[in-house]
Amino acid sequence: MHDFLASIPSNAEGCAACAPLDDFLVISASGADALTFLHGQLTQDVTGLPADAARLAGYCTAKGRLLATLLMWRAAPGAGDEAPQLYALLRQDLSQALLKRLSMFVLRAKAKLAATALHACGVRAADDAQLAALEAAAGPLPRQTWERAELPSGTWIAAPSAAGERRWWWIASDAQLAGASALAGALTRTDADAWRAADLAAGIPWIGAATQDLFIPQTVNLELIQGVSFTKGCYPGQEVVARSHYRGTVKRRMAYGRVEAGAQEGALANVDVYDAAQPDEPVGRVIDAARHAGSVSALFEIALAALPGDLRLGAADGPRIAVAPLPYSIQPE
């Protein structure tokens, strides 16, 4: 952890919460062909990405199954073709395999993908007073979801929220953190589980190593949160993704719930979900989960016909999953 992040006090009252996201990594794409190369690899319209925004994207197999989800944004203009053109935030546990796989397809394109030394944090302001103190130290922060601002302290991206609080991904270099001492007084350090739980409640599907090659973008609601372009042209898996979209055949979606007492210890990603009324086989699978404040929050892929159901984690008689609404609709209109 950088010295600045370690200097942020814990349990400071009245301050915005800052969680170092150590299980995430920021990668860069540089070179004259970096944007067009990634445009042909990801579900997002990379070349049409607004300069002042960020977007989610997926990277799929030829069968349309996700190998990763990424948060991506344009780099600030740099000197020369070798300067970064794009940055992306993704899960640390799949980053090296993803970089290796993408690099295999670069061929003669002038594009280079690499891990960066940038730090990623999640910042949450619960009320206007916390927001005012944060902006007094950092500068004007983006207010609209997916909006991005480049400030002296780093890149700030407005994140979706289900609870009405304001949230940002904050990406900063060592030099930017070293120059951000004024921010320390406006922040209190929290662990990443609180941020992860808020991501889950907002319906953000982070694919990790345990859930690679299992889901198509629609079954994790990626197109519902602007993570898929259906007009950009080809990319690996595009035919499968487009067919499901235009034929209206998406019968499985990602839902959100809280698990009652008794959830098993350890990682929950890829654990089966059952309906107690239909105990013979699972009806879904956990995509991501977080333990926070004595409870477990989870996003899980499931047949729409099984909702709401008497859903259980891990077995038909396992802990009950209390389904709660996402901030966007998953039911067909």
C-alpha positions as CSV (number, residue, x, y, z in Angstrom):
1,M,0.0,0.0,0.0
2,H,1.3,3.5,-0.8
3,D,2.3,5.6,2.2
4,F,-0.4,8.1,1.4
5,L,-3.1,5.5,1.6
6,A,-1.6,4.0,4.8
7,S,-1.7,7.5,6.3
8,I,-5.5,7.9,5.9
9,P,-7.0,7.4,9.4
10,S,-9.5,4.6,10.1
11,N,-12.9,5.2,11.7
12,A,-12.7,9.0,11.3
13,E,-16.2,10.4,11.7
14,G,-17.8,12.5,9.1
15,C,-15.4,11.7,6.3
16,A,-15.8,10.0,3.0
17,A,-14.8,6.4,3.0
18,C,-11.8,5.3,0.9
19,A,-11.0,1.6,0.3
20,P,-7.8,0.5,-1.5
21,L,-8.8,-2.0,-4.2
22,D,-5.8,-4.3,-4.0
23,D,-7.6,-7.1,-5.7
24,F,-7.8,-5.0,-8.9
25,L,-5.2,-4.0,-11.4
26,V,-5.0,-1.2,-13.9
27,I,-3.6,-2.1,-17.3
28,S,-2.7,0.3,-20.2
29,A,-2.9,0.0,-24.0
30,S,-0.3,2.1,-25.9
31,G,0.6,2.5,-29.5
32,A,-0.9,4.0,-32.6
33,D,-3.3,1.0,-33.1
34,A,-4.2,0.4,-29.5
35,L,-7.8,1.7,-29.7
36,T,-8.6,0.0,-33.0
37,F,-7.1,-3.2,-31.8
38,L,-9.2,-3.3,-28.6
39,H,-12.2,-2.2,-30.5
40,G,-12.0,-5.5,-32.4
41,Q,-11.6,-7.5,-29.2
42,L,-14.1,-6.1,-26.7
43,T,-17.9,-5.8,-26.5
44,Q,-17.6,-2.0,-26.1
45,D,-17.3,0.7,-28.8
46,V,-13.7,1.5,-27.9
47,T,-13.0,4.0,-30.7
48,G,-16.3,5.8,-29.9
49,L,-15.6,6.1,-26.2
50,P,-16.3,9.7,-25.0
51,A,-13.2,11.5,-23.9
52,D,-14.8,12.5,-20.5
53,A,-16.4,9.1,-19.7
54,A,-15.6,5.5,-18.7
55,R,-17.5,2.4,-19.7
56,L,-17.7,-1.3,-18.8
57,A,-16.7,-3.8,-21.4
58,G,-16.4,-7.6,-21.8
59,Y,-13.8,-9.8,-23.4
60,C,-15.3,-13.0,-24.7
61,T,-14.3,-16.3,-26.1
62,A,-15.4,-17.2,-29.7
63,K,-18.5,-18.9,-28.0
64,G,-19.5,-15.5,-26.5
65,R,-18.5,-16.5,-22.9
66,L,-16.8,-13.8,-20.8
67,L,-13.2,-14.1,-19.9
68,A,-13.2,-10.7,-18.1
69,T,-15.1,-7.6,-17.5
70,L,-13.2,-4.3,-17.5
71,L,-13.8,-0.7,-16.7
72,M,-12.1,1.3,-19.4
73,W,-11.4,5.0,-20.2
74,R,-9.3,7.1,-22.6
75,A,-5.9,8.2,-21.4
76,A,-5.1,11.9,-21.2
77,P,-3.3,13.0,-24.4
78,G,0.4,12.1,-24.2
79,A,3.5,12.7,-26.3
80,G,4.1,10.3,-29.1
81,D,2.4,7.0,-30.3
82,E,4.0,5.1,-27.4
83,A,2.0,7.0,-24.8
84,P,-0.9,5.2,-23.2
85,Q,-4.1,5.5,-25.3
86,L,-6.5,3.7,-22.9
87,Y,-6.6,2.3,-19.4
88,A,-8.7,-0.5,-18.0
89,L,-9.5,-1.7,-14.4
90,L,-10.0,-5.4,-14.0
91,R,-9.7,-8.2,-11.4
92,Q,-6.1,-8.9,-10.4
93,D,-6.5,-12.7,-10.4
94,L,-7.1,-12.9,-14.1
95,S,-5.0,-9.9,-15.3
96,Q,-1.8,-11.7,-16.3
97,A,-3.7,-14.4,-18.3
98,L,-5.8,-11.8,-20.0
99,L,-2.8,-9.7,-21.0
100,K,-1.1,-12.8,-22.4
101,R,-4.1,-13.8,-24.4
102,L,-4.8,-10.4,-25.8
103,S,-1.1,-9.9,-26.7
104,M,-1.3,-13.1,-28.8
105,F,-3.7,-11.4,-31.2
106,V,-1.8,-8.1,-31.6
107,L,0.3,-9.5,-34.5
108,R,1.4,-6.6,-36.6
109,A,-0.7,-3.9,-34.9
110,K,1.1,-1.1,-33.2
111,A,-0.3,-1.9,-29.8
112,K,1.2,-2.8,-26.5
113,L,-0.7,-4.0,-23.4
114,A,0.9,-3.9,-20.0
115,A,0.2,-3.8,-16.3
116,T,0.7,-0.4,-14.7
117,A,1.8,0.8,-11.2
118,L,-1.3,2.9,-10.8
119,H,-3.3,2.5,-7.5
120,A,-7.1,1.9,-7.5
121,C,-9.4,3.0,-4.7
122,G,-13.1,3.2,-4.1
123,V,-14.4,6.4,-2.5
124,R,-17.9,6.9,-1.1
125,A,-19.5,10.1,0.1
126,A,-22.6,9.4,2.2
127,D,-24.0,13.0,2.3
128,D,-23.5,16.5,1.0
129,A,-21.1,17.5,3.9
130,Q,-18.7,14.6,3.0
131,L,-19.0,15.5,-0.7
132,A,-18.2,19.2,0.0
133,A,-15.1,18.3,2.1
134,L,-14.0,15.9,-0.6
135,E,-14.3,18.4,-3.4
136,A,-12.6,21.1,-1.3
137,A,-9.5,18.9,-1.2
138,A,-9.7,17.2,-4.6
139,G,-11.6,19.6,-6.9
140,P,-14.9,19.2,-8.7
141,L,-15.8,15.6,-8.9
142,P,-17.9,14.0,-11.6
143,R,-21.6,13.6,-10.6
144,Q,-23.2,11.6,-13.4
145,T,-22.6,7.8,-13.5
146,W,-19.7,6.8,-15.8
147,E,-18.6,10.4,-16.0
148,R,-14.8,10.9,-15.7
149,A,-12.7,13.8,-14.5
150,E,-8.9,14.2,-14.6
151,L,-7.7,16.0,-11.5
152,P,-4.3,16.7,-10.0
153,S,-5.0,13.8,-7.6
154,G,-5.7,11.4,-10.4
155,T,-8.6,10.0,-12.4
156,W,-12.0,10.1,-10.8
157,I,-14.9,8.0,-12.3
158,A,-18.4,8.3,-11.0
159,A,-19.6,4.7,-10.2
160,P,-23.2,3.4,-10.1
161,S,-24.8,3.3,-6.7
162,A,-27.9,1.6,-5.3
163,A,-28.1,3.4,-2.0
164,G,-28.1,7.0,-3.0
165,E,-24.6,7.7,-1.9
166,R,-22.0,9.1,-4.3
167,R,-19.3,6.7,-5.3
168,W,-16.1,7.0,-7.4
169,W,-13.3,4.9,-8.7
170,W,-10.1,6.8,-7.9
171,I,-7.0,5.9,-10.0
172,A,-3.7,7.6,-9.1
173,S,0.0,7.3,-9.6
174,D,2.6,7.4,-6.9
175,A,3.3,11.0,-7.8
176,Q,-0.3,12.0,-7.7
177,L,-0.8,10.3,-4.3
178,A,2.3,12.0,-2.9
179,G,0.8,15.4,-3.9
180,A,-2.6,14.7,-2.5
181,S,-1.9,15.2,1.2
182,A,-4.9,17.6,1.6
183,L,-7.2,14.7,0.7
184,A,-6.1,12.6,3.7
185,G,-8.1,14.9,6.0
186,A,-11.3,14.4,4.0
187,L,-11.1,10.6,4.0
188,T,-11.4,7.6,6.4
189,R,-9.9,4.3,5.3
190,T,-12.2,1.3,5.1
191,D,-11.7,-2.3,3.8
192,A,-12.5,-3.3,0.3
193,D,-15.5,-5.5,1.4
194,A,-17.7,-2.4,1.9
195,W,-16.9,-1.2,-1.6
196,R,-17.4,-4.7,-3.1
197,A,-20.8,-5.0,-1.4
198,A,-21.8,-1.6,-2.9
199,D,-20.7,-2.8,-6.3
200,L,-22.9,-5.9,-6.0
201,A,-25.9,-3.9,-4.9
202,A,-25.4,-1.6,-7.9
203,G,-25.4,-4.7,-10.2
204,I,-21.8,-4.5,-11.5
205,P,-20.6,-7.9,-12.7
206,W,-16.9,-8.3,-12.1
207,I,-15.7,-11.6,-13.7
208,G,-12.8,-13.2,-11.8
209,A,-10.7,-16.3,-12.3
210,A,-13.4,-18.6,-10.7
211,T,-16.1,-17.4,-13.2
212,Q,-14.2,-17.2,-16.5
213,D,-15.8,-18.8,-19.5
214,L,-19.2,-19.4,-17.9
215,F,-21.5,-16.5,-18.8
216,I,-22.4,-14.6,-21.9
217,P,-22.7,-10.8,-21.4
218,Q,-26.5,-10.7,-21.3
219,T,-26.7,-13.3,-18.4
220,V,-24.6,-10.9,-16.3
221,N,-26.7,-7.9,-17.4
222,L,-23.7,-6.3,-19.1
223,E,-25.7,-4.7,-21.9
224,L,-28.1,-3.2,-19.3
225,I,-25.3,-1.1,-17.9
226,Q,-23.9,0.1,-21.2
227,G,-21.2,-2.6,-21.4
228,V,-22.1,-3.9,-24.8
229,S,-22.5,-2.1,-28.2
230,F,-24.7,-3.8,-30.8
231,T,-23.6,-1.5,-33.6
232,K,-19.8,-1.5,-33.4
233,G,-19.0,-4.6,-35.5
234,C,-17.1,-7.8,-35.0
235,Y,-15.3,-9.0,-31.9
236,P,-14.8,-12.5,-30.5
237,G,-18.2,-14.0,-29.6
238,Q,-20.1,-11.2,-31.3
239,E,-22.4,-13.5,-33.3
240,V,-23.6,-15.3,-30.2
241,V,-24.1,-12.1,-28.2
242,A,-26.0,-10.4,-31.1
243,R,-28.1,-13.5,-31.7
244,S,-29.3,-13.6,-28.1
245,H,-30.1,-9.9,-28.2
246,Y,-32.0,-9.7,-31.5
247,R,-33.9,-13.0,-31.0
248,G,-34.9,-12.1,-27.5
249,T,-33.8,-15.4,-26.2
250,V,-32.2,-14.2,-22.9
251,K,-34.0,-16.4,-20.3
252,R,-31.3,-16.1,-17.7
253,R,-30.2,-13.0,-15.9
254,M,-28.1,-11.8,-13.0
255,A,-30.0,-11.1,-9.8
256,Y,-29.0,-9.7,-6.4
257,G,-29.7,-11.0,-2.9
258,R,-28.5,-11.2,0.6
259,V,-27.7,-14.5,2.2
260,E,-29.1,-15.3,5.6
261,A,-26.9,-16.6,8.5
262,G,-25.0,-19.8,7.7
263,A,-23.2,-19.0,4.5
264,Q,-20.1,-21.2,4.1
265,E,-16.7,-19.8,4.7
266,G,-14.3,-19.1,1.8
267,A,-14.9,-17.9,-1.7
268,L,-18.5,-18.1,-2.9
269,A,-18.0,-17.3,-6.6
270,N,-19.2,-20.2,-8.8
271,V,-21.1,-21.8,-6.0
272,D,-24.5,-23.3,-7.1
273,V,-27.8,-21.7,-6.3
274,Y,-30.8,-24.0,-5.7
275,D,-34.6,-23.6,-5.4
276,A,-35.8,-25.5,-2.4
277,A,-39.0,-26.5,-4.2
278,Q,-36.9,-28.1,-7.0
279,P,-34.0,-29.7,-5.2
280,D,-32.7,-32.0,-7.9
281,E,-30.5,-29.6,-9.7
282,P,-29.2,-26.0,-9.4
283,V,-31.1,-23.1,-11.0
284,G,-28.2,-20.7,-10.9
285,R,-24.7,-19.9,-9.9
286,V,-23.0,-17.2,-7.9
287,I,-21.0,-14.7,-10.0
288,D,-19.6,-12.6,-7.1
289,A,-20.1,-12.2,-3.4
290,A,-18.9,-10.1,-0.5
291,R,-19.0,-10.4,3.3
292,H,-19.6,-7.1,5.0
293,A,-21.2,-5.9,8.2
294,G,-22.2,-9.4,9.3
295,S,-24.0,-10.4,6.1
296,V,-23.3,-11.7,2.7
297,S,-24.3,-10.0,-0.5
298,A,-24.3,-11.9,-3.8
299,L,-24.9,-11.5,-7.5
300,F,-26.0,-14.7,-9.1
301,E,-26.9,-15.9,-12.6
302,I,-30.3,-17.6,-12.7
303,A,-33.2,-18.5,-14.9
304,L,-35.8,-15.7,-14.8
305,A,-38.5,-18.3,-14.4
306,A,-37.0,-19.3,-11.0
307,L,-37.4,-15.8,-9.5
308,P,-38.2,-15.0,-6.8
309,G,-38.4,-18.6,-5.6
310,D,-37.2,-20.1,-2.3
311,L,-33.5,-19.7,-3.3
312,R,-30.7,-21.4,-1.3
313,L,-26.9,-21.2,-1.4
314,G,-24.9,-24.3,-2.1
315,A,-27.7,-26.9,-1.6
316,A,-31.5,-27.2,-1.6
317,D,-31.4,-26.9,2.2
318,G,-28.7,-24.3,2.3
319,P,-28.8,-20.8,3.6
320,R,-31.7,-18.8,2.2
321,I,-31.0,-16.0,-0.3
322,A,-33.3,-13.1,0.1
323,V,-33.7,-11.6,-3.4
324,A,-33.6,-7.8,-3.5
325,P,-34.1,-5.5,-6.5
326,L,-31.3,-4.1,-8.6
327,P,-31.3,-0.5,-9.6
328,Y,-32.2,-1.5,-13.1
329,S,-34.9,-3.9,-14.4
330,I,-33.9,-7.5,-15.4
331,Q,-37.3,-8.6,-16.4
332,P,-38.3,-8.4,-20.1
333,E,-40.7,-5.6,-21.0
